């Protein structure tokens, strides 16, 4: 006896297929999208056309801004061959939280973004400055200590986008204190 799936059973699979084909371009970071970077870090990613047709490498752009702070700055991505692109992160202050999205156009002129709804939907990372910066090094001196603890405690409570919000949840609280204490001492 043949078992034929119902439309209710097929619907989730159909939605995945619709989402996949609507993307146009598949963006893949070297590892996970970054949630913290140092000034010398380079953004590395690959972009493959899914349904968009060939991409125009000259249009590949990294858009960044301080969280909720005006217009996005544009940094061209450098095409390095195949599907690979690289870009340097912008110069920002230690502990600054930055939003970003990636954009590229197909040769047809259609634009594609990662995340898909950028700039209304963005990824967020916290820049860590210093030769050996680490989460909790709020003073950017290469170690986590009393001054960093004092800065975190002074910001305790709601604090959208502030460097003391190590977890990125909009509140300086126990999770942030835990991260700071877990990194106590010299950064590696």
N, C-alpha and C positions, 0 to 999 in steps of 0.2 A: 504494500500500500504506500503510495506516494504522499508525503506530507508537504503541503504548500503553505509557506508563511503568509500570515495575514498582512494587510497594509500597516497595521499598528506595529507589527514586528519589524517591518522593512523601513519604517519612517526614520528611525535614528540613523541607519546606514545611509539612507538617501540624503539626509541633512549633512552628514559628513562629506559626502561627495559634492554637494552644492557648495559648501564652505570651501572645500579644496579648490574647485574650479573657479570660484569667485575671487580667490586670492590673487591669481595672476602671476605672482612672484613668490618663491619660497626663500625666506631669509633665514640663514643659519649662522649663529655666532660660533666662534671658536670656543667651545664650552658653553656654559649658560650665559644669557645676557648679564653683563656685569652689574653688581649692586654696590661695588666700591672699587675705586681705581686710585692709582698714584699718578703724579704728573707725567711720569715717563711711560706710562702704559699706552699701548696702541690698540685701538679698536680693530679687531680682525673679524671679518664675516664673509660669507659667501651668499650670492644671490643667483638663483636659477629661475629662468622663465618657466612658469607652469602652463598658463594659457595666454600669456601676454604677447608672445612673439619675442624677437631679440630685444635685449636691453640696450639703452644708450649709456655707456659708461660715463660719459661727460656730465650726466645729470645726477649721479649718485651723490647724495648729500647727507651729512650728519647735522641734525638740528638740535641745539642745546639752549637751555636757559636756566637761571636760578628758579627754584620752585615758585610758580605763580608770579614771576617777576617780568612782565612785559613780553616783548617780542623774542622769538627764537633767533639765535645766531646760527648762521649756516657755515659749515666747514665741508669743503669738497672731500669726498672719499677718493682715494687713489686706486685706480684699477691696476692690479698686479698680474693679471692673466687668468685664464680659465674663468671661474666664477668668483675669484677672490678679490676683495677690496680691503683697504686699510685706511685709517684716519687717526690723527692725534686728538686726544681729548683737549678741550679748551683750557686756558689758564684760569683757574678759579682759586678762591681762598680755601685754606684748610678747613675741613669739616663742612664745607658748603654742600647743600643738597641740590642736585641738578637733575632736571628732566630732559629726556632726549627721545627722538624718534629718527628713523632712517627713511629716506625717500629716494626713489629712482623712477625714471620714465622708460617706457618701452619705445622702440623706434616708431611705433604707431602714434605716440604722443600721450598715451594713457599713463597716469601716475600711480605708483604703488608705494605703500608705506608699511613699516613695521614699528610699533604695533599697527594693525590694520586701520584703526580709526585715528591715528596721529593727525594733528596735534591734540585732539580732544581726549585721547587716551595715550599716555606716554609711559615709558619706563623711567625709573628713578634710581640714581646712584649717588653715593656720598663720596666726594673726593677726599682722599687722605694724603696730606702733604708731608713730606719728610723722607729722608733716605730709607728709613725703616718704619714708616708710619703703620699703625695698626688700629683696629676699631677700639675706640676709647681714648686714643691719643688726641684729645681735644685741644691741647696747647701746641701740637705739632713739634714737639721736641724729641721725638723718637722713643718715648717711653710713656707708660701710663702710671700716674702717681697721684699724689695729693692734690695738686693743682687741677688735674683733670676731674677728680672726684668733686672738688669744690665747684667747678664750672657746671658739672652735671646736676648737682644738688640745687644750685642757684636757678636752674631752668626747670625744676621739677613741676610737672603738671602739663596742661595742654600747651603744645609747642610745635605747631605744624611747620615742617620744613627746616627746623633748627638743627645745628650740628650735634647737639646733645641727644637728639632723638635717634639713637643708634639703631633701633629696630624699624624706624620709618613708619610707625603707626600713628603719628601725630600727637603723641603724649610721651613725656619723659617720665618713666615709671620703673618698676622693678625689673623688667626685661632689659632696659638700658643699663641699669646699675649692674645687673648680672653680667652683661657683655663687658662692661668696663672692668669689673673685678676679675673676670676670667682672663683678661689680657694684662693684668697688673705686672709692672716691671718693664724691662727693656723690650722694645718691639723686635721681632725676629725678621 
